[in-house]
Amino acid sequence: MTDTGPALIALDWGTSGQRAWLLGKGGEILDARSAERGLLSTTEDVDLRDPRARAAAYEAAFRKTCGDWLAAFPAVPAIASGMVGSAQGWTDSGYRTVPASLDFTSLVPVPHRDGVLHLVPGLRVPSGESPGDVLRGEETQLVGVLEALGDPREPVTVVLPGTHSKWVRVEDGFVTDFATAMTGELYGLLTAHGILSRTAADPVRDEAAFLRGLAAGKRSRGLATEAFGARPLVLDGVLAPASLPDYLSGVLIADEVSHLLRDSDTRVVLCGAGELCRRYALALADRGVEATVLSEEITTRGLWRLATAAGLLEDRLERTLKP
């Protein structure tokens, strides 16, 4: 008997949003959905100290997005990565300490009325004399990135730009180290609150302002000083108020690259939203590094590969072939 139907329900379930895919037998996308049902909205009216109430809220959010898939394809396994597996999530799926292999074969099962959702653990750098670090959800992107690159054995630096940008060093399938920069969150705060938000106008696309910001962020006066520099530039008529956000974006990205790019980072891969990756690629090029850019949709490849490694697809095939 040949199985030609859906093979996997896969979710990227983060802090602010939820993306879900119905994948075919080769990992191809048969259907896709997105919703603003991330951790924040799912637990908005829930006492996080009550695990039963928290689980009920997550199960309801899961059914709102995927309920018809669950009903139509009851034998299809489901996998999710992201903040759904955090301490404030459906169930805490824990962290693996780096150096760690990206060959995840053990997932955390969460039973629900329609079956089981399998959660992917995150990764952590333990704190010592210096603060540690954590990531959750990005490990799935890393798995997809490495597959797209042909599973290289040589060192690769994967940069995942976003609200909390991740710089991850991978060698021969092992995450050896990573660091997080709150660049996107800082941008949001600075453009929404405080003096710079009052100086700016409704933003317009201004590539020259962004490049000027890159040059400013590359200097060594410090992020706080260069960020404030946007205000006198506007007051002196050098920078249009509507161009301030692009200028600030350049300052922040250049500062991040200046601190996190290492001399040993000879092969750099960017994975994320197209425009944001383009900006990071410009900042890296200014440092003499030509980056490979991959789409953030590579997450589906990571979820498929993790499900395969954990045996979820084999279990599904066995159930399908039973008389």
N, C-alpha and C positions, 0 to 999 in steps of 0.2 A: 504494500500500500504506500503510495506516495503522498506526502504531506505538502500541500500547496498553499495552505492558509496562513494566517498570521502566526508568528512564532514567539513574539516577545512584546510585552508592554514595558516601556522604558521611560523613566522620569528623571529630569534634572530639577530638583525641588529645593530652591534656595531661600534666602531671607525675604525677598520681596516678590518673587514670582515662581511660577511652576510651569515647566514645559514637559509635554508628554508626547510620546511617539508610539505608534503601532508599527512594529517591524515585521517584515516578511522573512521567509526561511533563509534568505541570504543576507539578512541585515538591512535590506532596502526599506525605505520609509513608505508605508502604505497610507498612513494618516498622521496628522500632527495637530497639536493643540497647545495653546498657551493661556494662562490665566493668572490674575493677580491674587493667587492663593498661596503665597509664601508663608514663612514662619510667622511674620508679624501680623498679617491679617488673619491667619488661621487661629492663632492663639490670643487674638485681641481681647476677647471677653472670657478667657479661660484662666483659672487659677493654675499656674504652672506647677504648683506644689502637689496638685492632684493628678497622678498619672492616668487614672481612668478618664477623667474629664479631658485631659490632653489627648489621649488616644482616640476618644470619641470625636473630638474636633478634627483630628487629622484623617480619621476614616471617612468622615463626612466630606471633607475637602477632596479626598481621593476619589470618592464615588461621584462627586459633582463633575469631575473632569473625565474620569475613565469608567463610570458606571455602566454605560452601554457596551463598552468593549468587554468588561468583566462578565456581563450577562451573555453576550453573543459568543464569547470565546472562553468558556470557563476553564479549559485545560491549559490556556496560555499562561506561562509564568510572568511575574512582574518584578522589576528591579528598579531601585531609585538611589540616587546619590545626592549629596548636598546637605543643607541644614535640617532636612527631615530626620537625619540621623544624629543630630546634636543633642546636648543635654536638655534643650528646650523643644526638641523634636518629638516625633512619634515614639521612638525608642532610641536611646543612646547607643550608637553602633561603635563607639570608641575610636581610638586612634592607633595607628601603627607608628612606632618610633623609627626615625631615619638613623642610619641608612636602612632603607627598606625596598624590597622588590615590588615592582608594579604588577607582579603575577598574583593578583588577589584570587585565592581559591576558596576562602572562607568568608561568607557574607552573614549578616545578622537577620534571621527570619522574624517577621512581624505578622502573626496570624490576624486575620480579620474575617468578617462574615462571608466574604467571597473567595477566600483562599489565603495566600501568603504573599506579602511584599518583602523582597530581600534588599536590605540596606547595605551600602558600601561604606566601610570604615574610612576615616580621614587619615591624615599624616601629621606627625608632630615632631618638632625639635625641642627636646627638654630644656628647661631653664637651668642655668648654672650661675656662673659669675655674670653672664650676660643673659638678657631675657631670651626665652625660647620662641617658638613660633608654631602656628597651627594652620592647616588648610583642610577644607572639607568641600568636596565637589570637584575641585580642580584635579584631583587624582584621576578622575574619569577622563577628563580632557587629555591628561598626559598619556594615558593608555592609548587613546585614539591618535594622538600626535605621533607617538613612536611607531604605531602601525603604519601611518601614512608615510613615515620616513624609511620604512623597511626595517624597523627594529635595529637601529645602528648600535654598534658596540662602543664606538668612540664617544667621548664626552659631548653632550649637547646641553645648551642652556635654553630652557623654554620660558618665555615671558608671556604671562597671561594678564593683559591689561584689564582694568576694571575698577570698581569701587575700591577694592583692596587688591592691588596688582601683586602678582606672585612672580618671583624669579626663582626658577627651579633648576638645579643641576642634576642631570641624569647621566649615568654611565653604565653601559651594558645592562640596561633594564632596571637599574637600581637608582632610586632617588638618594643622592648623597648629601644634599643640603638644599635649603630654600629660605627665602626671605620675603616678607610682605611689606608693601608700601601703601599707605592710606591715601594715595594720590587722588583718586576719584572722589573719595569722601571729603578731603580737604577742599577740592575744587567746588563741590556742592555747597559746603559751608561758607566758603569765602564769597561765592557769587550770590548767596541767599541771605547772608547775615553780615552785619558789620559795615565798616566804612566803604569797602570796595563795592558792596552791593548797592550802596547809595550813589556811588560814583558812576556805575555802569548804567547803560540803557539796554533796551531790548536787543539781544545779540544779533549780529549779522556775521556772515562768513567772511573772515578777513585773513587770508593766508599770510599776507605781509606782517600782520600783527602777531600771528602765531610764530613766524620765523624770528621776529624781533624778540619775542618771549623766550624762544629757544636760546638765542644768543645771551640774553640776560641770565637765564637759569644756569648757563654753563660757567658763568663767572663765579668767583669764590667769595662773594660778599655774604652769602647765606640766604636761605630760602625766605626767612621773615623779611629781610631787607629788600630783596628783589621783588617779592610780592607787593610790598607797599609801594614800590617804584611805579606801579601802574597808576596810582592816584596822581602824583605830580605830572606824569606824562599826559593825563587827560586835562588837568588844570592848565597846563602850558600849551594846550592845543596841539600837541604832537600826536596824541592817540585819541581817536574818536571814542566817545563813551560806549557806543555799541560794539567797539572792537576790543574792549577791555577783557571780556571772557576768553577770547582766542589768545590774547597776549598772556593772560594768566595761565591758560592751558599749557602754553609753551614753556613758561617759567617752571611750572610744577613737573612736567614731564622731563625737561632737561635736568632738573635737580635730581629726580629719581634715577635717571640713567647715569648721572655723574657719580652717584654714591653706590649703585648696585652693579654696574658693569665692571667686570674684572678683566685684567689683561689676558687671563687664560680663556676668556669666553670667545673662542674663535668661530664657533658655530652657534648661531642664535636663531631661534624659531619664535615667531610671534603667532599667537592664536587668540582670536577674539573678534569683536565687532570690527567691521571693515574700516571705518573712518578712524577709529581709535588706533588700530594697528598701523594705519598709514602714518599717523602722527608719531608713533613710537619708532617706526622705521626711519623717518626723517631724523629724529634725535639720535638714533644709533648710527645712521650714515654720517652724521656730523662728527661722530667719534671714530669713523673709519670702519664701521661694521655693517656689512650688507646682510640683512636678515631675511629669512624665508618666512612668508606669511601664509597661515592656514586659517580657514574659516572656523568660527566657534561651533558650527554644526557638526564638527568632528566628534562632538560629545556622543552622538549616537553610535559611532564606531567603538568608542570606549565602552559604553554600556553593553553593546553586543558582545564585545570580546570578554568583558568581565563575566557576563552571564554564561558564556561558553566555558570559560575556565572553571567556573563554579559548578558546572554540570547541570545547570537549569534547563538547557535546551535538550540535553540527553534525557532528562526526566520527562520532559514534555513529549519527546518522541516515543518513549516507552509507554506513556499513558495513551497516546494516540493509537498505537499499534495493538493495544490489548483488545481482545475480542469482546 
